[in-house]
Amino acid sequence: MLQALGLGASALAVAGVAAPLLPTTPFLLIAVWAFARSSPRLEAWLRGHPRLGPPLTAWEERRAIPRGAKAVAVASLPLSGLMIHAAGAGLAVTIAAGLALACTGGWILTRPS
């Protein structure tokens, strides 16, 4: 079960490398957590991967988010807000989502690079 979770999270992380609105690092963290409990071989592969390993190391050692990932994440937050509004969400939902997105952006920007 945990290995399947790790594989699914890894697939989403790889997709997030190419898709700007899909985050990579959170899925990597889920994958490495699941693999640490189910497959040491897959955990070692993920940590040693040239593209996927460095963001994991940066987060685990310094709680850092790479500068490029920050830029994409913060730039995608207003787009997410617009999508919520365009989907026809009510005013209260739109305002609540906007506040949550603003707080998320602030949190991302306060992490080291």
C-alpha positions as CSV (number, residue, x, y, z in Angstrom):
1,M,0.0,0.0,0.0
2,L,2.7,2.5,0.9
3,Q,4.8,1.5,-2.1
4,A,1.8,2.2,-4.3
5,L,1.4,5.6,-2.6
6,G,5.0,6.3,-3.2
7,L,4.8,5.4,-6.9
8,G,1.7,7.5,-7.4
9,A,3.3,10.5,-5.7
10,S,6.4,10.0,-7.7
11,A,4.4,10.0,-10.9
12,L,2.7,13.3,-9.9
13,A,6.1,14.8,-9.0
14,V,7.5,13.9,-12.4
15,A,4.4,15.4,-14.0
16,G,4.9,18.5,-11.9
17,V,8.4,19.1,-13.4
18,A,6.7,19.7,-16.7
19,A,3.3,21.2,-15.6
20,P,3.7,24.6,-13.9
21,L,0.5,24.4,-11.9
22,L,1.3,21.0,-10.4
23,P,3.7,21.2,-7.5
24,T,6.7,18.8,-7.4
25,T,8.3,19.0,-4.0
26,P,5.2,18.0,-1.9
27,F,4.7,14.9,-4.0
28,L,8.4,14.1,-3.6
29,L,8.1,14.4,0.1
30,I,5.1,12.1,0.2
31,A,6.9,9.6,-2.1
32,V,10.1,9.5,0.0
33,W,8.1,9.2,3.2
34,A,6.2,6.2,1.7
35,F,9.3,4.6,0.3
36,A,11.2,5.0,3.5
37,R,8.6,2.7,5.1
38,S,8.1,0.3,2.2
39,S,11.0,0.1,-0.2
40,P,14.6,1.2,0.8
41,R,15.6,0.6,-2.9
42,L,13.1,3.1,-4.2
43,E,13.9,5.6,-1.5
44,A,17.6,5.4,-2.4
45,W,16.7,5.8,-6.1
46,L,14.6,8.9,-5.4
47,R,17.1,10.5,-3.2
48,G,19.9,9.8,-5.7
49,H,17.9,11.0,-8.8
50,P,19.7,13.9,-10.4
51,R,16.6,16.0,-11.0
52,L,14.3,14.9,-8.1
53,G,16.8,14.3,-5.4
54,P,18.2,17.9,-4.9
55,P,14.8,19.5,-4.0
56,L,14.3,16.7,-1.4
57,T,17.7,17.4,0.1
58,A,17.2,21.2,0.1
59,W,13.9,20.8,2.0
60,E,15.0,18.2,4.5
61,E,18.3,19.9,5.3
62,R,17.3,23.6,5.2
63,R,13.6,23.7,4.7
64,A,14.5,25.5,1.5
65,I,12.5,25.8,-1.7
66,P,14.5,26.4,-4.9
67,R,14.1,29.9,-6.3
68,G,12.6,28.8,-9.6
69,A,10.0,26.6,-7.8
70,K,9.1,29.6,-5.6
71,A,8.6,31.8,-8.7
72,V,6.4,29.3,-10.4
73,A,4.4,28.5,-7.2
74,V,3.8,32.2,-6.3
75,A,2.9,33.1,-9.9
76,S,0.4,30.2,-10.1
77,L,-1.5,31.3,-7.0
78,P,-3.3,34.2,-8.6
79,L,-4.1,31.9,-11.6
80,S,-5.6,29.5,-9.1
81,G,-7.7,32.3,-7.6
82,L,-9.0,33.2,-11.1
83,M,-9.9,29.6,-11.8
84,I,-11.9,29.4,-8.6
85,H,-13.7,32.6,-9.5
86,A,-14.3,31.5,-13.1
87,A,-15.7,28.2,-11.9
88,G,-18.6,30.1,-10.4
89,A,-17.7,29.9,-6.8
90,G,-19.7,32.1,-4.5
91,L,-18.3,35.3,-3.1
92,A,-17.5,33.8,0.3
93,V,-15.7,30.9,-1.2
94,T,-13.7,33.2,-3.6
95,I,-12.7,35.5,-0.7
96,A,-11.7,32.5,1.6
97,A,-9.7,30.9,-1.2
98,G,-8.0,34.3,-2.0
99,L,-7.0,34.7,1.6
100,A,-5.7,31.1,1.8
101,L,-3.8,31.6,-1.4
102,A,-2.3,34.9,-0.2
103,C,-1.2,33.2,3.1
104,T,0.3,30.3,1.1
105,G,2.2,32.8,-1.1
106,G,3.5,34.5,2.0
107,W,4.6,31.2,3.5
108,I,6.4,30.2,0.3
109,L,8.2,33.5,0.1
110,T,9.5,33.3,3.6
111,R,11.2,29.9,3.1
112,P,14.9,30.1,2.3
113,S,16.0,29.4,-1.3
